[in-house]
Amino acid sequence: MAEDPLFELAGPLRAAYAGIDWEATGLGEPCTWSPALRSTLALALETRFAMALFWGPDLVLLYNEAFVQLIADKHPAALGRRTQDVFAEAWDQIGPMMRSVVEDAAPTWVVDAEVPLQRSGFLEECYFTFSYSPVRGPDGRVEGVVDIVTETTRQVVARRRLQVLTRLDQALAGVSSAAVLVDLAVRELREDPGDLPEVVVCSGAVADPVVLESIGGPGQGTLARIALPVPDPRAPQHHLRLRLSDRLALDGEYVDFLRSLAGALQQSLELLAARESDRQLSEALQRSLLTRPAHGPALQVAVRYQPAAEKARVGGDWYDAYVLPDGALAVMVGDVAGHDQDAAAAMGQLRNLTRGVAYSARLALPARVLSDLDRAMAGLGVDEVATAVLAVVEDGGPDGQLLHWSNAGHPPPVLVTAEGTARLLEEVPDLLLGLDPDTPRADHRLRLRPGDTLLLYTDGLVERRGAGLSDGLAWLVEAAGAWGGTDPEDLCDHLLDAVGEHEDDLVLLVLRARA
């Protein structure tokens, strides 16, 4: 029988179309095909978009050259066969969609739908955007379904891998140790079972950042090993063993994804090592500026500086305690805004400026010292803002010590009486340092009786994310009142144990009038 002229439109598929026994397919000889089938197939064969037809009661499959690229080695056996037999692995998904188009005469479409295909020697994870539309004959009856389709597997998988890398970078951005880095990395990678069905930490080093151990061809599984760098080369070496997907080909994009994972881990470790080096240097700098406090003959003084748990361990928190020329003891706690080297440098300037102003003053009243400090900051170009409490303690004889203090926008001191009750010294605080050198400042007075304890601190002790300052101050009064001791060193330890891990640097200065 002569070849049907319709097949001349099939291009490279012409021989395949001509070689099919169409009578055996149930569609009959091509010369008997309905006008709807012939015109729709002609349209499909002449377009460069991937198109397929599912025709007749058995939904026999016909398609154009572009569709061959989507079904790979299913061609040429797929041509002229029942669609259910060609796509048996996906029939439970696509079969009901086709039947609904035939029965309801209404189109349907999906975007980036996962449709597994057995097309390259293994069951492959595939994604498609496609539409099924009814094709009607002259009588209005649905004769078949036309499928216009584009494969989106590369885009969907690439998007998924990018999301994995983004989440990994975000999770590792602020890690505090190599152990935490590994735990977070494993947790994030296990959220991607599509590319990494199994993620295990193993001991031992690997020669390269990514090592592939093929166990078979495409679809038969592959093991990959990714180096886990450690900050200290003397530390035990580990790596990640990854089982790769047996539903994706191990192509260049898959390997690039693994290399990107290895690069993200390496970069995170390098940042961690750099931060740790900065922490050690910064903390050493900060502590070098915070000298041991002086003690008066009738006073005990204890201090603590503790850096934030997760920050750069350098900032503007400081304490000071020194004897003035007249024998009075000056104590101070302050906080420069910021958590960086600039804040630490400003802290050192303000601490030393305060010492100089207070020591040279004829009468070291705290309010006058802070006012002079404000003017010195303005005149010397110290362009910083800080809070502080400065107190001067004079010997009052057997009745205790005379306390004078002034508060420049700082959290209020806490007084713990000899009887064990605690309260805030809640005078209205004056303006912060560094804003207005002419602002008026007030002195406040109190007698520290023998056994009374004064606590100065920075806001890292009382500020918590999600809680107001009033809640933190109430907690502090309760914690100080529950102390029940007599040694200022013990009170410092008691408060640090009670506060636990904290988000900001903190300073404590505890002063107790000897009994």
ABEGO torsion letter per residue (X at the ends): XBBBAAAAAAEAAAAAAAABBAAAAGAEBAAABBAAAAAAAAAAAABABBBBBBBEAAGBBBBBAAAAAAAEAAOAAABGBBAAAABAAAAAAAAAAAAAAAAAGBBBBBBGBBBBBBAAGBBBBBBBBBBBBBBBBAAGBBABBBBBBBBAAAAAAAAAAAAAAAAAAAAAAABABAAAAAAAAAAAAAABAAABABBBBBBEBBABABBBBBAEBBGAEBBBBBBBBBABAABBBBBBBBBBBAABBBBAAAAAAAAAAAAAAAAAAAAAAAAAAAAAAAAAAAAAABBBBBBBAABBBBBBBBBBAABAGBBABBBBBBBBAAGBBBBBBBBBBEBBAAAAAAAAAAAAAAAAAAAABABBBAAAAAAAAAAAAAAAGBBBBBBBBBBBBBBAEAAEBBBBBBBBGBBBBBBBBAAGBBBBBBBBBBBBBGABAABBBBBBBBBBBBGBBBBBBBAAAABBBGBBAAAAAAAAAAAAAAAGBABAAAAAAAAAAAAEBBABBBBBBBBBBBX
